[in-house]
Structure formats: C-alpha cells, structure tokens
C-alpha cells in the first residue's frame, strides 16, 4: 500500500470522525438526552453531559489530526506507534461493545433497523482496518518478513515465551485435552450443544496456532493484532451468553487487558 493511499485513507477516516463528533449534538436532540438526564441526580446528570462532551472532543481531535496532519501518524517513531496502538485498541473495544451492549437494546427501540446496526459495526471495523494498517506500516517494508530473534538475555524473549505458553496451555491442556471442563460448557452455552465439540476444537487449534506463532516470532504485530481481535470477540460472547460460568467477569477482562498489553509491548519493542 503506497504512502499516498495511507494518507488518503487517514484523511477520509479523519473527516468521518469529525462528522461523528459533531453528530453528538444531533443525537442529543434526537435521543432526547436533555430530557433523560432530568431523571438523574444533579451530579450524575453533569457527569453524563461532561463525559459526552469529552467523547465528542476526543473524536474531533483525532479526526482533525488524521485529516490535517496524517503524516504525523505515518512518521516512524515510538510515539506514533503507541498512539496508533491505542487508537486500534479503542476501536476494537468499541466494536465489541457495539455487539455486547448496544445491539441488544437497539433491536428493541427506534433504532432497530438491521442495516443501521450493520452500518455502525462496519464503520468501527473500517477504523480498526485503517489505523491498524497505519500501525503495521510503522514497521517498514521489511515488516512482513521480519523475525524476532530469541535472545536468552532479553526480557522481551522471555515475555514472548510466557505469552506463547499461556496460549498453548489454554488451547492444548484446557480445551483439547479437557483439562478445564468449564471451557467446554462455556462453548456449549455460546454455540449450542450440537456444535460444542466442533467449535471447541476450532478454538483450541486457534489458540495453539497463536502460541506457536508467538514462539516463531514472525510478524509479531500482526500476530498480536489477531490475538486482540480473537480475545475481544471471545470475551464478548462469554460475557453475553455465559457470564454465570465465568469465575470473575471483571477479573477476566482485566487479566486479558494486561495480557494483550504485554503482547503489544513485546511486538512493538522487539522491532
């Protein structure tokens, strides 16, 4: 993908983010937020209004940066990598929240159109794709063939090994070998008992594959990006369909955030 195309995609994404930011003023009237907050306590009403403003402000600021100075996001450097990584994680989280939090109530209200829900999800996916592609570009033309060496004197190598062991343990021991029966029950709750075995093995093979990929050390940013999407999707389905089978829903999410943060640290710092 050429630099000019990256520049164009970031500018388009930036323009849409500015529109999305301004759209909050329309939503305030369309969804009657002004009347709704009258039911809240004075403090909660102010928290809602201020947080809504700052969400719109951050979206507008990111949109302005992407529209006016996209080269700052494309310029190789640690700051641009970290910023892009945060943006990608933000939109992945927003995509998951769309399915987990908003879609169930949108089906019941005035926004129940399947096309509207699909369009919103596609927009979040587009942001993940554009900023994710910009993040991958940070690693240069040789990123696709780059292999991280395993240096026993480097903490990055041992972190990478630990992440790989976690994936291999969950895939091989917990699922494929049935070491933790609760995992099978969670899969059955999500996909149904008749498809339980097939999907359990699919998830097990995916986790084993991700563990082996981490050990191989090739294309680590892409590997961790796939891990992020995989875990976010799995957690969304688990929280929605099998919350009662989880040891600690909040603990699971917190642990996975830490786990993925370590993965991104290894992928970005090792380069």
Steps between C-alpha positions, in 0.01 A plus 500: 500500500654830396556797724250705298229240559573492874482878502164496320350232726604687815354825366170329417492337844580838657219676316252233606615529862439873496148435366452237770611749764256766378227236477488491879317833492239343273474193719446719804178624343398186309534267800368763743806483722410840647170366635650166602765653725230682695422162657855475635643657811668838440847344530428209265335734250812716490725195471298376201506841328871560560602149393292533184677827422845350551420194289396732219809714561741204482335370183523845345864544603598161357304578185671838462844343544424229244349746252752784521827331599480127413876494440554533876329162547698347213840632608692204651559545870411366841246773575305443177509123557363531853235749388389277213498197728272683743269609216475144365425357845240773555309415183525127557348556845230719347420228246465242777287734712273558201410132488497444874335817632322694226364247250269320749320824594507643147297198388225608741494875442455746218846416361415135435585504128747215421659723235570769760661252741704342221606841372620611843700179549652535151607855586682382812662220295614756243671706770675186631615416148627850411686572822614137525652522152674824598637324810637211292662749264705628793714189468615581148514307179680209664240451770329212322817292494641611833570236764565588865812323626485305826769653716516327838646818649200711393190538715300536177585144402383362834180706488437362152558147627260559790228628267548199274476262797171659608349449153630144474372414848152633433479335159664164568449431870180687584302434182644224279585271792198609709706613797241764591144368428357845563644612164291238320187615684569861401538403133178294519315796650615727217457275192267226625563143614474356147795712378693498826776251405569651158530856630700393804760341272498802269572730795762258634682485166484879467655546845768239433574672170535840667737348757714344229498828307633686804776242537592540134530875548398589145274801433439557870292820454257311274499206742412720797238687296328169425529405869329828590208441264475134605494572875266798464254289299521202737455719807200675345323168435592365845373809679180501300411129504693334783566763766389266779765244398787748532703500820520879492371699199680817607814306589498327161479830312771660718731201459456500123569873479828444686579194287440684172693803624802276560455351154494842334801606705697199376384545140584871485813509715662196341506669160 
